[in-house]
Amino acid sequence: MNQVSDITPPEETRRGRKNNPEKTREDILQAAIAEFVHHGLAGARVDAIAERTRTSKRMIYYYFHSKEQLYLQVLEKLYGDIRNTERNLHLAELEPREAIRRLVEFSFDHHANNQSFIRIVSIENINHGQFVKQSPTIRTLSRHIVAQLDEVLQRGQAAGVFRPHLNALDVHMLISSFCFYRNSNRHTFGEIFQIDLQHPEVAQRQKAMLCDSVLRYLQA
């Protein structure tokens, strides 16, 4: 594991970029996402990430200490993007069935529009969740959506529109599994069955199907 022991900021940081370290850090993260998506953790090169950002390896190590820590930060950013947006869906303000519909539609669209998230999560699963295990941040972020969903389910049960004994984690997995699969397997599935899963008509049809399927499973 490569590390830089000198904690003094690189010359670039002390001069041109010193006024916007957050932008520098974000630029490195975005470049790292692209590198990890294309090459995985083992094949990704810090030199290539530095070239993408027109900066130096030393600056990358200054912010992230090692390639492995940079990869972990990429994971936390991608999970954080979806979880933080979910928290802003205002599900508690909606009628239970409408809240479920909004959550399903958001999950469907987010997975379709964030292929980097799909690829990185697939890579992490190939590695048996090695780095997710090291991140209490990801676990904490993910608990929030399950708690939000549980609140919606309880309100629906109290109103008599959802059946009893629903498990929020199971429902979350039901939604996520379809959204993830149709993107993670779109190349093989699409080729085998000669269907373009990214075609707007196909996507709209499947989104409506998923909403109906989840709501019918939940209904009293």
N, C-alpha and C positions, 0 to 999 in steps of 0.2 A: 504494500500500500504506500503510494507516494505521498509525502507530506512536506510542507515547508515549515521549518521550525522558526524561521525569522518572522516575527509578527509585525515587523515594520511594513507599512503599506508600500506597494510597488510605486515606482516613480510616476507611472501614469495616474495612479490614484491620488498621489500627493499634489499633482498638478491639474491636468485638464479635467479629470472626472471627480475631483474631490467634492464638488458642490452637489453632486447627484449620485451618491453611492447606491441608492435604491434602484435607479435606472440601470446602472452598471450591473448590479446583481440580477435584475430582471432580464437584461439582455443575455447574460451568461446562461440563465435558466432556460430561456427560449432556445438558444443554440444547443444546449445540452439535450433538451427534449428531442430536437430533430436528430441529433447524433445517436441517442439511445434508441430511438424508434427504428432507425435504419440499421443499426449494428448491434443492438443489445448491449448489456453491461460489459460482457467480456470483450466484444469487438470495438466498442467505442474508444476513441482516442482523445485525450485532453488536448493534444496538438490541434486536432481538427476543430474542437470546440473553440479554441483560442483563435484559429483562423477565421471561423464563422463570425466571431465578434470583433475581429481585428484588434485583439488585445494579446496578452501574454499568458503563458502557463502560470507564471508566478502570481499574476493577479487572480486567476481562477483559484489557485491554492490559498491565496490570502483570504478569499471570501468563503471557500468551501472545504479547505484543508486536504481533501483527497477526492479521487474520482468516485469512490464509493459513497462518500458523504454528499457529493453533488447528485448522484443518482437517487439517494434517499430524499433529498430536497425536491427533486423532480417529482417523485412519487407523492410527496406531501402537497406539492403545488397542484397537481392534477386532481387528486382526491379533494383538496380544499376548494378548487374551483366549482366542482359539482355540489359539494355539501354546502358551501356558503350560499350558492344560488338557491338551493332547495330551501334554506332557512328564510329566504326572502319571497317565497311563494305565498305567504300569508294564508296558509291552509286553515288556521284556526278561525279565520274570519269568514270562511265559506261553509255553505251547507255541506254535510258529509259527502254526499255523492259527487257534488261539484268539486270538492277538495280532492277526492280520489282521481277524478277525471283530469284535473289540472296537474297532479303529480305524475300520472301516467304519461300525459302528453309532453310534459317537460322532460321526463326521463327518456322517452322515445327520441325527442329532438336533440337532446344533449348528446346522447350516444352517437346519433347519426352525424352530428356536426363536430365531433371531437374524436377523430380517428386516432390521434396520438394517445389519448387516454386508453382506447381499446388496445392498441399495440403494447403500450407500457405495462398495462395490467396483465396481458397475455404473457409477456416476458417474465413478469414477476411470478406468475403461476408456474412457468417452466422452472423457475428457481425455487419452487416450493414456498413462496412467500417469505424468503429469507430477510428481506429488508422491511417489509410490512411488520414483521415481528418486532423490529427494532423501533417502531414508531408509535408511541402512545398518542401522538397527535392525530394520526389517521383513525385510530380506534375511537378517540373522543369525538372527532368530527362525525364519524359514522353513527355513533349512538344518538346524535341529535335528530337525524331523519327518522330513525326507528321510534324515538319518543314522540315526534310530531305525528307520525303515522298512527301510533297507538292512541293518541288523543283523538284523532279523527275517527278511528274505529269505535272508541268508547262512546263518542257522541252519537255516532250512527246507531249503535246498539241501544242507547238510551232513547233515541227517537223512534226505534222500531223499524228502521230501514235496513240495518245490517244484522246478520244472524249472530248469535252468541258464540263465545269460545274461539274467537279469531286470534291468531298470533301475528303480531305486527312484523316480526322478523320474517315469518313465512311469506307474508304478503309482499314485503319489500323484495324478497328473493324472487317471488313470482313475477313481479314487474321487471326487475333488473335482468332476469335470465333471458327473457325474450329480446329486450332492448340490446343486450350485449351480444347474444348469439347472432342476430341478423347482421351485425357489423363485423364481429370477429371471424365469421364463417362466410362472409358475403362472396368471396372469390370462389371458394370450392362449391358452396351451395348454388351460387349463380351459374357456374359453369355446368354442374351436373344437371340442373333442372332448367337451364337456359332461361333464366329470369334475371332482370336487372333490379336488384333490391333498392337501388338508389333512384329509380325512376319515380317521379312525383306521384303518379297514380298508384303505384304499388305501395309506396311509403304511406300515403294517405289511407289506403284500404287497410293496411296492416295496423296502423295506429288506431283506427276506429275499431278494428277487431280486438286489439289488446284492451282498449277501454271497456268494450262490451264484455269481454271475457272476465276481466277483474271484477267489474261491478256485478255481474251475474253470480260469480263465486261468493261475493260478499253479501248479496241481498238476503233479507230475512225470508 
